[in-house]
Amino acid sequence: MMRIRVLALVSLTAVLAACGQNPEVSQNLLPPLPPAPATSAAPPVPSAGTSVELSTSPTLVRVQQRRKLLAGVSIDTPPAYVSRDPAGGGYQGFDVEIARELAQRIGLRPEDVQFRRLPPTQLRSAVLSGDVDLLLGGTADIPSLTAVGPYAITDSERNLVIKADDRLLAGELQRMLDAAVADGSWQRAYEKTLGAAGIEARPGS
């Protein structure tokens, strides 16, 4: 019995001795902690000469926000291009069809085009002041205006006229005109208006 007690005491002493180990020695037996995650790198600085532009034209943004395309036309435009329907009061003609085609490609409805008939002396100022988004059938005869197209060639060229500082709008309108020719929309507008009036015309692109 005495021998059993001695053995138990020896075992207890060994356990207590193990519990009293130097903490630093115990920690050395643990696997090392993983390294701290690296912080994300700063975004690269654009190289010199890199330009950043808006994704779309500011004019197109205004058109889409107001849900209306303001199209200027001269009051002396021949009726085959722009005329007022005496019965319904709406507009008809080749330029009208082109404006409505552009409106649809912008994301509006054909009826969302508002036509403004202007005297020749007010055409340029209407575009520059933003009273109209574009001018149908005009020419860019001053540096602050630019012509897009032509969208039709008859005895003369018919262009869309916009402000020269909106280069993105010029590119968008040209792509729309090219698409209208490619998918047959231009031809349908021509046959409905100029063709029916016996006026020969061809697309400019």
Beta strands, then each sheet from edge to edge (+ up, - down):
strand 1: 69-74
strand 2: 83-84
strand 3: 91-92
strand 4: 113-118
strand 5: 134-138
strand 6: 145-153
strand 7: 157-163
sheet 1: 4+ 1+ 5+ 7- 6+
sheet 2: 2+ 3-
end
